[in-house]
């Protein structure tokens, strides 16, 4: 089985950038994230290390939240 060949935990370093289209915490935005794994994910690996590496691009669109109150 695959779970016998790989480790169940991984750790690494994350770089995260976020941009909001307006200066408000409920505004839409875009996020870019990169994870660089530092742990060998293969159990009993006698060759080169096998590390995880992930790049993500996310779009956020808030749903609900507070309503603007006009006085």
Z-matrix of the N, CA and C atoms (Angstrom, degrees):
N
C 1 1.452
C 2 1.525 1 110.04
N 3 1.316 2 114.92 1 152.44
C 4 1.470 3 119.94 2 -178.05
C 5 1.521 4 111.91 3 -65.15
N 6 1.351 5 117.46 4 -35.39
C 7 1.470 6 119.20 5 -177.78
C 8 1.524 7 112.21 6 -65.96
N 9 1.314 8 118.26 7 -18.81
C 10 1.460 9 121.30 8 176.61
C 11 1.526 10 111.76 9 -81.07
N 12 1.334 11 117.44 10 -16.62
C 13 1.468 12 121.60 11 -176.66
C 14 1.521 13 113.67 12 -99.67
N 15 1.344 14 117.66 13 -18.18
C 16 1.462 15 120.40 14 -177.30
C 17 1.522 16 110.75 15 -119.90
N 18 1.330 17 115.39 16 157.38
C 19 1.463 18 120.01 17 178.27
C 20 1.529 19 109.82 18 -78.73
N 21 1.311 20 116.15 19 156.13
C 22 1.465 21 120.07 20 -178.16
C 23 1.523 22 112.35 21 -91.61
N 24 1.327 23 118.44 22 -9.89
C 25 1.459 24 121.19 23 -179.53
C 26 1.521 25 110.11 24 -130.69
N 27 1.322 26 114.04 25 150.15
C 28 1.458 27 121.36 26 179.03
C 29 1.518 28 107.48 27 -140.95
N 30 1.302 29 117.22 28 154.98
C 31 1.460 30 121.72 29 175.36
C 32 1.520 31 107.88 30 -142.82
N 33 1.333 32 114.74 31 156.18
C 34 1.451 33 118.13 32 -178.12
C 35 1.505 34 112.01 33 -171.70
N 36 1.325 35 114.88 34 -164.85
C 37 1.459 36 123.16 35 -178.76
C 38 1.527 37 107.83 36 -115.29
N 39 1.350 38 116.19 37 136.56
C 40 1.464 39 121.29 38 -178.61
C 41 1.524 40 109.49 39 -117.15
N 42 1.337 41 115.96 40 132.56
C 43 1.458 42 122.75 41 172.13
C 44 1.526 43 106.56 42 -111.27
N 45 1.333 44 116.52 43 131.40
C 46 1.457 45 121.28 44 -171.04
C 47 1.528 46 109.54 45 -135.56
N 48 1.339 47 116.70 46 126.63
C 49 1.466 48 122.34 47 174.20
C 50 1.518 49 108.20 48 -124.74
N 51 1.332 50 116.31 49 137.74
C 52 1.458 51 120.60 50 -179.54
C 53 1.517 52 109.58 51 -136.52
N 54 1.332 53 115.95 52 139.35
C 55 1.459 54 121.61 53 177.50
C 56 1.521 55 108.70 54 -130.92
N 57 1.339 56 116.61 55 127.96
C 58 1.463 57 122.67 56 174.91
C 59 1.516 58 107.68 57 -100.66
N 60 1.339 59 117.10 58 137.78
C 61 1.459 60 121.22 59 -177.43
C 62 1.523 61 113.02 60 -72.64
N 63 1.323 62 117.32 61 -23.92
C 64 1.469 63 122.53 62 173.61
C 65 1.518 64 108.05 63 -131.07
N 66 1.315 65 116.77 64 162.54
C 67 1.463 66 121.87 65 -178.58
C 68 1.534 67 110.33 66 -85.18
N 69 1.327 68 115.80 67 62.82
C 70 1.459 69 121.85 68 178.67
C 71 1.523 70 107.41 69 -151.27
N 72 1.315 71 117.39 70 140.49
C 73 1.458 72 119.80 71 -174.39
C 74 1.529 73 113.05 72 -67.71
N 75 1.343 74 118.63 73 -16.65
C 76 1.461 75 121.54 74 177.69
C 77 1.529 76 113.23 75 -96.83
N 78 1.313 77 118.76 76 11.67
C 79 1.465 78 120.55 77 -178.77
C 80 1.537 79 110.05 78 -84.93
N 81 1.339 80 116.79 79 155.78
C 82 1.467 81 120.40 80 175.16
C 83 1.525 82 110.36 81 -62.61
N 84 1.320 83 115.55 82 156.54
C 85 1.456 84 118.93 83 -179.09
C 86 1.516 85 112.11 84 -157.20
N 87 1.310 86 115.05 85 177.98
C 88 1.454 87 122.76 86 177.40
C 89 1.528 88 107.75 87 -132.72
N 90 1.321 89 115.54 88 142.20
C 91 1.463 90 121.38 89 -178.08
C 92 1.525 91 109.01 90 -131.14
N 93 1.313 92 116.51 91 139.70
C 94 1.466 93 122.41 92 172.23
C 95 1.526 94 107.50 93 -122.93
N 96 1.330 95 115.77 94 132.70
C 97 1.458 96 121.01 95 -178.59
C 98 1.523 97 109.99 96 -135.30
N 99 1.333 98 115.89 97 142.14
C 100 1.461 99 121.43 98 175.40
C 101 1.521 100 108.39 99 -131.37
N 102 1.319 101 115.82 100 129.18
C 103 1.467 102 122.02 101 176.99
C 104 1.518 103 108.39 102 -113.85
N 105 1.324 104 115.47 103 125.94
C 106 1.463 105 121.31 104 175.84
C 107 1.522 106 107.75 105 -112.46
N 108 1.326 107 116.32 106 111.94
C 109 1.461 108 121.20 107 -178.77
C 110 1.517 109 112.10 108 -72.29
N 111 1.318 110 116.08 109 144.06
C 112 1.461 111 121.65 110 -179.54
C 113 1.530 112 113.18 111 -112.23
N 114 1.333 113 117.23 112 -9.89
C 115 1.462 114 121.16 113 -176.90
C 116 1.527 115 110.62 114 -105.50
N 117 1.318 116 116.36 115 140.70
C 118 1.465 117 121.75 116 173.54
C 119 1.531 118 107.57 117 -68.91
N 120 1.325 119 118.01 118 123.80
C 121 1.463 120 120.99 119 -174.25
C 122 1.531 121 113.15 120 -92.06
N 123 1.325 122 117.70 121 -3.52
C 124 1.463 123 121.70 122 178.78
C 125 1.521 124 109.21 123 -100.81
N 126 1.336 125 116.63 124 125.23
C 127 1.464 126 121.18 125 177.80
C 128 1.528 127 109.52 126 -70.77
N 129 1.317 128 116.48 127 144.33
C 130 1.477 129 123.06 128 176.53
C 131 1.523 130 112.36 129 50.80
N 132 1.335 131 116.07 130 42.66
C 133 1.461 132 122.12 131 -179.23
C 134 1.520 133 109.60 132 -81.77
N 135 1.330 134 116.93 133 121.76
C 136 1.462 135 120.96 134 -179.79
C 137 1.524 136 112.33 135 -99.57
N 138 1.345 137 117.46 136 -7.52
C 139 1.463 138 121.65 137 -179.52
C 140 1.518 139 110.92 138 -101.21
N 141 1.320 140 114.82 139 -149.29
C 142 1.459 141 121.18 140 178.08
C 143 1.526 142 110.27 141 -65.86
N 144 1.330 143 115.57 142 151.44
C 145 1.465 144 120.56 143 177.17
C 146 1.520 145 110.48 144 -63.79
N 147 1.332 146 115.88 145 145.06
C 148 1.460 147 122.38 146 173.29
C 149 1.520 148 106.23 147 -112.54
N 150 1.345 149 116.78 148 113.73
C 151 1.461 150 122.39 149 -175.67
C 152 1.525 151 110.09 150 -114.52
N 153 1.317 152 116.01 151 147.44
C 154 1.460 153 120.79 152 173.68
C 155 1.520 154 109.79 153 -79.70
N 156 1.327 155 115.30 154 148.23
C 157 1.450 156 122.22 155 176.07
C 158 1.525 157 107.05 156 -148.92
N 159 1.336 158 117.22 157 126.92
C 160 1.463 159 121.38 158 -175.47
C 161 1.522 160 109.29 159 -134.44
N 162 1.345 161 116.29 160 135.07
C 163 1.455 162 122.50 161 172.61
C 164 1.522 163 107.30 162 -122.21
N 165 1.337 164 117.64 163 129.52
C 166 1.464 165 122.80 164 -177.57
C 167 1.520 166 110.22 165 -127.40
N 168 1.327 167 115.67 166 142.58
C 169 1.461 168 122.29 167 168.81
C 170 1.521 169 106.25 168 -124.58
N 171 1.329 170 116.36 169 125.11
C 172 1.454 171 121.88 170 -175.36
C 173 1.522 172 110.13 171 -124.12
N 174 1.320 173 116.18 172 140.03
C 175 1.459 174 122.59 173 171.48
C 176 1.520 175 107.35 174 -109.99
N 177 1.336 176 117.01 175 135.73
C 178 1.465 177 120.05 176 -179.79
C 179 1.528 178 109.91 177 -119.17
N 180 1.320 179 114.15 178 134.93
C 181 1.460 180 122.35 179 176.87
C 182 1.520 181 107.65 180 -131.94
N 183 1.324 182 118.90 181 102.33
C 184 1.464 183 121.60 182 -178.04
C 185 1.531 184 111.63 183 -60.68
N 186 1.325 185 115.67 184 141.69
C 187 1.457 186 122.59 185 177.47
C 188 1.520 187 107.38 186 -119.69
N 189 1.322 188 116.82 187 128.34
C 190 1.461 189 120.14 188 -179.00
C 191 1.517 190 110.38 189 79.10
N 192 1.305 191 116.54 190 -143.99
C 193 1.457 192 120.68 191 -178.58
C 194 1.498 193 111.72 192 95.59
N 195 1.325 194 115.47 193 -166.38
C 196 1.458 195 119.91 194 -176.91
C 197 1.517 196 111.09 195 -80.73
N 198 1.324 197 115.76 196 151.53
C 199 1.461 198 121.94 197 177.25
C 200 1.530 199 108.21 198 -96.57
N 201 1.332 200 115.46 199 147.98
C 202 1.470 201 119.77 200 175.33
C 203 1.533 202 109.23 201 -69.70
N 204 1.303 203 116.26 202 131.13
C 205 1.463 204 121.68 203 179.53
C 206 1.516 205 107.68 204 -106.35
N 207 1.329 206 116.85 205 121.43
C 208 1.459 207 120.84 206 178.50
C 209 1.520 208 109.03 207 -103.06
N 210 1.308 209 116.33 208 132.01
C 211 1.468 210 121.11 209 -178.11
C 212 1.503 211 110.60 210 -102.61
